[in-house]
Each structure stands twice: as structure tokens, then as C-alpha cells.
Amino acid sequence: MSLPGVAVGLLTLTGGRGAALAGGMARIAYDDRSAAAFAATRHLATDGLTSWRAAVARHLPTTAGARVLDLGAGTATWAAAFRAWYGLDVVAVEPSAAMRARAGYEAMVGGDAAALPLAAASLDGAWLSTVIHHLPDLPAVAAELRRTLRAGAPVLIRSVFPGRAGGISLFRWFPEALRVVASYPSVAEVCAAFESAGFAPVALEPVPQVSAPSLRTAADGLRRSAHTPLLLLDDADYARGVRRMRGAAARTPDVPVVDTMDLLVLR
Ligand SMILES: C[S@@+](CC[C@H](N)C(=O)[O-])C[C@H]1O[C@@H](n2cnc3c(N)ncnc32)[C@H](O)[C@@H]1O
């Protein structure tokens, strides 16, 4: 794998970790409870996403009318933002009825990443935000994206990757949750799965966002069921993390919460 234009220091190629989800099982169920928590606390204010808006525009075709897939769209925050920011025609695919019910975005269909309900060569790009670790069969997903994307169209993956989670504030309060991240597919594993379907990596960029206007807001609004790594922690570790986070929020309540996640692009 090579990533032109990417500083070598940014790369942590951690092959061979336990990326697969055992037996094809989902990590967490996006049922009514998780979907409600997600909708209540994971919707980012778009004014905190200036850097994402610029980063996405560097890689996704943003000519008006271009057709883009938001895969594992959740409540379709990003689909709606891409339509508003760039005038894109965004189709959102999401398997969870509970997430779809909270979306308020009409161009949304039920479907699984490994069997997309979309025609061959019908897309100019694909966006996967914090979803790659939920997909048990990455080669099958890559093959579906190869089938549905036009030649040369990009896949943009927004994710936390093992060994690259240092820019995410949640892990300062919940360091035990890094064990969960260690089981996510690494950059190298994602690239290998996509290379098997004919894609090549072209960029890996850390991109910052303002996740909450203040640490106090973040601590007050924390919902365990909105975050996969916190759901998979044991209760004692979770309780310790909440104490750490509340302690920090009491000391520095007004500090904005800035998190940095990766954007991996393949074509
Ligand atoms: C953390 S949420 C991210 C939602 C949205 N992409 C965002 O960033 O706001 C993960 C989403 O992946 C979806 N998902 C899980 N398994 C999937 C699969 N096999 N195919 C497509 N989406 C899946 C879940 O239902 C959930 O909505």
C-alpha cells in the first residue's frame, strides 16, 4: 500500500489485528435506545465542521447534481450537510429502521453495505462515516462499492483507526475504551480489503472538528449508548471514566471539545 502525499509519520500500519466481527455479528444493535441516544448527542453542529467541509471537497466530486452514497448514514446528518454544502444528490443507505425513523431526510433507503440496493456504476462517490468498524465482511463491502461506483470515483472513510486515536478527547477520560478501538479494522486492513476489489489508497488525513462548545456541555450530555467504545466497556471502567470527565469539566468547564478523526480516501 502507498499513500502519495501523506507524511509517513501519520501512518500507523497495524496489520493482523482482530478486525473481523466474530461470525458476522454486529458490534452493537442500532435499536430504538441506541438510535435515540445517537440522535440526541451525536448530531454535530455544522459550524464545528469547517475543516471536514474543506477536506471532503478536496476528494469528493462536488459538481452540482453529482450522485453520492452516504453508507451507514445513521440519522443522515452528513447526507443533509453534503446536500446543503455542495448541492449534491445524496442517497443515504441505512439498515436500522430506528436510525432511519430519526433521520428526517427523504432520500433514504434501507439496505446493507454488503448488498447495496443500487444500480451498477450509478454513483460518483461514497462516504462512510464511523461505520467501517460495524461491517463484518469488508471485502464484500468493497466489491459492492466497486460495482456501484463509476470508474475512478472515490470512497471517503471517516473513522478512528487503531493506533491513531490520540486526537479523540473521549479516550482521555475513558482510556480503557482504547481496547475496543484496537479491535477496529486498521488502515492497512481496510486498504487491503479495498485493494482486493481494485481500489488504491490516495490520502490519509487527520481532520479536526468542534464536537461540543464546552467540556461542561459534553459531560452533561454524555450518553453511553451513543458511543460503541463506551457500550463495550465494563461498568467499572465506564464509571471511572465518567468521574474523570466530570472532574475535568468542573476544572475547565468552558474549554471547547475539539476531536480529530481520520479521513481515508481510496479510488
Ligand atoms: C456510528 S453510526 C454512524 C452514522 C452516520 N454515518 C454518522 O456518522 O452520523 C454507525 C451506523 O452504521 C450502520 N451500520 C451497521 N451495520 C451496517 C451495515 N452492515 N451496512 C450499512 N450500515 C451499517 C448502523 O446502523 C449505524 O447507523
The ligand as an SDF file (V2000), in Angstrom:
LIG
                    3D

 27 29  0  0  0  0  0  0  0  0999 V2000
  -21.9070    5.2630   14.4990 C   0  0  0  0  0  0  0  0  0  0  0  0
  -23.2490    5.1740   13.3870 S   0  0  0  0  0  0  0  0  0  0  0  0
  -22.7540    6.3810   12.1700 C   0  0  0  0  0  0  0  0  0  0  0  0
  -23.8960    7.0290   11.4600 C   0  0  0  0  0  0  0  0  0  0  0  0
  -23.5160    8.1050   10.4390 C   0  0  0  0  0  0  0  0  0  0  0  0
  -22.6750    7.5600    9.3950 N   0  0  0  0  0  0  0  0  0  0  0  0
  -22.8250    9.2730   11.1120 C   0  0  0  0  0  0  0  0  0  0  0  0
  -21.5960    9.4100   11.0250 O   0  0  0  0  0  0  0  0  0  0  0  0
  -23.5370   10.0880   11.7430 O   0  0  0  0  0  0  0  0  0  0  0  0
  -22.9650    3.6390   12.5370 C   0  0  0  0  0  0  0  0  0  0  0  0
  -24.0660    3.3050   11.5480 C   0  0  0  0  0  0  0  0  0  0  0  0
  -23.6450    2.1560   10.7700 O   0  0  0  0  0  0  0  0  0  0  0  0
  -24.8040    1.4140   10.4780 C   0  0  0  0  0  0  0  0  0  0  0  0
  -24.4590    0.0430   10.0660 N   0  0  0  0  0  0  0  0  0  0  0  0
  -24.1830   -1.0160   10.8790 C   0  0  0  0  0  0  0  0  0  0  0  0
  -24.0060   -2.1260   10.1440 N   0  0  0  0  0  0  0  0  0  0  0  0
  -24.1610   -1.7730    8.8420 C   0  0  0  0  0  0  0  0  0  0  0  0
  -24.1250   -2.4920    7.6110 C   0  0  0  0  0  0  0  0  0  0  0  0
  -23.8710   -3.8100    7.5750 N   0  0  0  0  0  0  0  0  0  0  0  0
  -24.3520   -1.8210    6.4600 N   0  0  0  0  0  0  0  0  0  0  0  0
  -24.5980   -0.4760    6.4880 C   0  0  0  0  0  0  0  0  0  0  0  0
  -24.6550    0.2480    7.6280 N   0  0  0  0  0  0  0  0  0  0  0  0
  -24.4430   -0.3840    8.7850 C   0  0  0  0  0  0  0  0  0  0  0  0
  -25.5760    1.4650   11.7910 C   0  0  0  0  0  0  0  0  0  0  0  0
  -26.9300    1.0720   11.6330 O   0  0  0  0  0  0  0  0  0  0  0  0
  -25.3810    2.9150   12.2000 C   0  0  0  0  0  0  0  0  0  0  0  0
  -26.4050    3.7520   11.7310 O   0  0  0  0  0  0  0  0  0  0  0  0
  1  2  1  0
  2  3  1  0
  2 10  1  0
  3  4  1  0
  4  5  1  0
  5  6  1  0
  5  7  1  0
  7  8  2  0
  7  9  1  0
 10 11  1  0
 11 12  1  0
 11 26  1  0
 12 13  1  0
 13 14  1  0
 13 24  1  0
 14 15  1  0
 14 23  1  0
 15 16  2  0
 16 17  1  0
 17 18  1  0
 17 23  2  0
 18 19  1  0
 18 20  2  0
 20 21  1  0
 21 22  2  0
 22 23  1  0
 24 25  1  0
 24 26  1  0
 26 27  1  0
M  CHG  2   2   1   9  -1
M  END
$$$$
